[in-house]
Amino acid sequence: MILSMTGYGRARQVLNGREITVELRGVNARFLEYSSRLPRAFAFLEDPLKKLVAARVSRGKVELSLTVQNTTAADTVVTVNWPLAKGYRDAMTALSEQLELKNDMSVSLIARMPDVLAQTAAPLDEEALWADVQTVAGQAVDAFLTMRAAEGEKLKADLLSHLDVVEQLVGRIEANTAGRVKAYSDKLYARLQELLADRSIDESRLVTEAAIFADKTAIDEETVRLHSHIAQYRDILSGDGPVGRKLDFLTQELNREANTIGSKCQDVDITRLVVELKSEIEKLREQLQNLE
């Protein structure tokens, strides 16, 4: 399956009194670049979330966002400062006795005294929370990869289309070079006839010059390698797993062979075909930047 590096995935569930939402966004990058936005209280989830994503995503700039909201689970607990509460009680009792006043002390009165009641964060079961977050994060990654796969299929179709054009251009270059040596020999012979007029032409010298020309401008090796690279390209696109780096290397090789052909052949028609060939190879390279 061919995967694009561009994608988005989101999952949300209410588990054990908490609404958990995980979002993933991915764009192009040479390697895997992971970043996250987590609530400060859940910073301990940074490493396990990174490992969860890295286990299924090998390339791209991926940002994960996590939000957790309590629905029924308590996020704070109220504690009583018992020594302080008893101190207020004893002081008020003493005031009542010393001043001979009615003791109208009540629980609500003492509770309103400074620092008697305090709110603290509820104890957090990190393992239980991670189990819930892991469930939701896994669903978000599933959605993320589904979108990447859909985009990847579109990219694959486009790459194969450009590859077909590359193959057609290679075939046209081969056809145009088929009679090149004979044309050169005929042109050389005509030129020599013009220069030497009635003097005889050394046929063996003519054959030697044609052979030297053929050797310098032969592109058989380059076209054979181009066909081989094109076949490998298609094989890789039909396989599974990350393919971006492999195809990037093959694209460089395609461009290298095209440049060699261009430097060997000075024929105008072939030069035009080489320019078209390099243009299609560049389109392949641009699309590859989106593949995992």
C-alpha positions in Angstrom: 0.0 0.0 0.0 1.4 3.4 -1.0 1.0 6.1 1.6 1.0 9.8 1.3 2.7 11.9 4.0 -0.2 14.3 4.1 -3.1 13.2 6.3 -5.4 13.9 9.2 -7.0 11.7 11.7 -9.2 12.3 14.7 -10.8 10.1 17.4 -12.9 10.9 20.5 -14.3 8.7 23.2 -15.7 9.0 26.7 -14.0 6.4 28.9 -14.1 6.1 32.7 -15.6 9.6 33.2 -13.2 11.4 30.8 -13.8 12.7 27.3 -10.5 12.0 25.4 -9.8 13.5 22.0 -6.7 12.8 19.9 -5.9 14.5 16.6 -3.1 13.8 14.2 -1.9 16.0 11.3 0.8 15.0 8.9 2.8 16.9 6.2 5.9 16.2 4.1 9.3 15.7 5.7 12.4 13.8 4.9 12.3 11.7 8.0 9.8 11.2 10.8 9.5 14.4 12.8 7.1 14.0 15.7 5.7 16.8 17.9 2.8 16.9 20.4 0.6 19.3 22.3 -0.5 17.8 25.6 -2.0 19.2 28.8 0.7 19.8 31.4 -0.8 17.2 33.8 -0.4 14.5 31.1 3.2 15.2 30.1 4.1 11.7 31.2 2.2 10.4 28.1 4.6 12.1 25.7 7.0 9.2 25.3 4.4 6.4 25.0 2.4 8.4 22.5 5.5 9.0 20.4 6.4 5.3 20.4 2.8 4.5 19.4 3.0 6.8 16.4 6.5 5.8 15.4 5.5 2.1 15.3 3.1 2.8 12.4 4.4 5.9 10.7 7.9 6.0 9.3 8.1 9.3 7.5 6.6 12.8 7.6 6.1 15.7 10.0 3.4 14.5 12.4 1.8 16.6 15.1 -0.4 14.9 17.8 -2.8 16.9 19.9 -4.5 15.5 23.1 -7.3 16.9 25.1 -8.8 15.3 28.2 -12.0 16.7 29.9 -13.6 15.2 33.0 -17.2 14.4 32.6 -18.0 12.4 35.8 -14.5 11.6 37.1 -13.4 13.8 39.9 -10.3 15.9 39.1 -10.0 17.5 42.5 -10.5 16.4 46.1 -11.4 18.6 49.2 -9.3 18.0 52.3 -9.7 19.3 55.9 -6.9 20.8 57.9 -7.9 19.1 61.1 -5.4 20.7 63.5 -6.4 24.1 62.2 -10.1 23.4 62.4 -9.7 22.1 66.0 -7.7 25.2 66.8 -10.6 27.4 65.6 -13.1 25.4 67.7 -11.0 25.6 70.9 -10.4 29.3 70.4 -14.1 30.0 69.9 -15.0 27.9 72.9 -12.5 29.8 75.0 -14.0 33.1 73.7 -17.5 32.0 74.7 -16.4 31.0 78.2 -14.2 34.0 78.9 -16.6 36.6 77.6 -19.7 34.7 78.9 -21.3 34.8 75.4 -23.5 32.2 73.7 -21.4 29.7 71.8 -23.0 29.8 68.3 -20.3 27.8 66.7 -21.3 25.6 63.7 -19.6 23.4 61.1 -20.3 25.9 58.3 -18.7 28.7 60.4 -15.5 26.8 61.0 -15.5 25.6 57.3 -15.4 29.3 56.2 -12.4 30.0 58.3 -9.2 30.6 56.2 -7.3 27.4 55.1 -9.6 25.0 56.9 -10.7 23.4 53.6 -8.3 23.0 50.7 -8.7 21.6 47.1 -6.0 19.4 45.7 -5.7 17.4 42.5 -7.3 14.0 42.7 -4.8 11.1 42.7 -4.2 10.0 39.0 -4.0 6.4 38.0 -1.4 6.9 35.2 -1.7 3.3 33.9 -5.5 3.4 33.7 -5.4 6.8 32.0 -2.7 5.6 29.5 -4.8 2.5 28.6 -7.8 4.8 27.8 -5.6 7.3 25.8 -3.9 4.5 24.0 -7.3 3.2 22.8 -8.3 6.6 21.4 -4.9 7.4 20.0 -4.9 4.1 18.2 -8.2 4.9 16.5 -6.8 8.4 15.5 -3.8 6.7 13.9 -6.1 4.3 12.0 -8.1 7.3 10.6 -4.8 9.1 9.9 -3.4 6.1 7.9 -6.7 5.6 6.1 -6.5 9.2 4.7 -2.9 8.7 3.9 -3.7 5.5 2.0 -6.4 7.3 0.0 -4.1 10.1 -0.9 -1.3 7.5 -1.7 -3.5 5.8 -4.3 -4.0 9.1 -6.1 -0.3 9.7 -6.0 0.5 6.2 -7.3 -1.9 6.7 -10.3 -0.2 10.0 -11.1 3.3 8.5 -10.8 2.4 5.6 -13.1 0.9 8.1 -15.6 4.2 10.1 -15.7 6.2 6.8 -15.8 4.3 5.8 -19.0 5.2 9.0 -20.6 8.9 8.5 -19.6 8.8 5.1 -21.2 7.3 6.4 -24.4 9.9 9.1 -24.6 12.7 6.6 -24.2 11.2 4.6 -27.0 11.1 7.6 -29.3 14.7 8.4 -28.5 15.7 4.9 -29.4 13.8 5.1 -32.7 15.4 8.5 -33.5 18.9 7.1 -32.9 18.4 3.9 -35.0 19.7 5.4 -38.2 22.0 8.0 -36.7 25.3 6.4 -37.6 24.3 5.8 -41.2 23.1 9.3 -41.5 26.4 10.6 -40.1 28.3 8.4 -42.6 26.3 9.6 -45.5 26.7 13.2 -44.4 30.5 12.7 -43.9 30.8 11.0 -47.3 29.0 13.8 -49.1 31.1 16.4 -47.3 34.3 14.7 -48.3 33.1 14.4 -51.9 32.6 18.1 -51.9 36.0 18.8 -50.5 38.0 16.3 -52.5 36.2 16.8 -55.7 37.6 14.3 -58.2 40.0 12.7 -55.8 39.1 9.3 -54.5 37.8 8.8 -50.9 39.4 6.4 -48.5 36.6 4.1 -47.7 38.4 2.5 -44.7 39.0 6.0 -43.2 35.3 6.7 -43.6 34.4 3.5 -41.8 36.8 4.3 -39.0 35.3 7.8 -38.5 31.8 6.3 -38.5 32.9 3.8 -35.9 34.4 6.5 -33.7 31.3 8.5 -34.0 29.1 5.5 -33.1 31.2 4.7 -30.1 31.2 8.3 -28.7 27.4 8.7 -29.2 26.1 5.2 -28.4 23.3 5.4 -25.9 22.3 1.7 -25.8 23.6 1.3 -22.3 21.7 4.3 -21.1 18.4 3.3 -22.7 18.7 -0.3 -21.3 19.3 1.1 -17.8 16.3 3.5 -18.2 14.0 0.6 -19.1 15.4 -1.3 -16.1 14.8 1.6 -13.8 11.2 2.0 -15.1 10.5 -1.7 -14.5 11.9 -1.4 -10.9 9.8 1.7 -10.4 6.6 -0.2 -11.2 7.6 -3.1 -9.0 8.2 -0.8 -6.0 4.9 1.0 -6.6 3.0 -2.4 -6.6 4.6 -3.4 -3.3 3.9 -2.6 0.3 5.7 -0.4 2.9 7.5 2.9 2.7 8.7 3.5 -0.9 9.6 7.2 -1.0 13.4 6.9 -0.5 13.7 4.0 -2.9 11.9 5.8 -5.6 13.8 9.0 -4.9 17.0 7.1 -5.6 15.6 5.6 -8.8 14.4 9.1 -9.9 18.0 10.4 -9.5 19.2 7.5 -11.7 16.6 8.2 -14.4 17.8 11.8 -14.4 21.4 10.8 -14.6 20.8 8.6 -17.7 18.8 11.3 -19.4 21.6 13.8 -18.8 24.1 11.4 -20.3 22.0 10.9 -23.4 21.7 14.6 -23.7 25.4 15.1 -23.6 26.1 12.4 -26.1 23.5 13.3 -28.7 23.6 16.7 -30.3 20.8 15.9 -32.8 18.1 18.6 -32.5 15.2 16.1 -32.5 16.8 13.9 -29.8 17.7 17.0 -27.7 14.0 18.0 -27.7 13.0 14.6 -26.6 15.6 14.6 -23.8 14.2 17.9 -22.6 10.7 16.4 -22.5 12.1 13.3 -20.7 13.8 15.4 -18.0 10.6 17.4 -17.6 8.6 14.2 -16.9 11.3 12.9 -14.5 11.1 16.2 -12.6 7.3 15.7 -12.3 8.0 12.3 -10.8 10.5 13.9 -8.4 8.0 16.5 -7.2 5.3 14.0 -6.6 7.7 11.7 -4.7 8.1 14.5 -2.0 4.6 13.5 -0.9 5.2 9.7 -0.5 6.1 8.0 2.8 
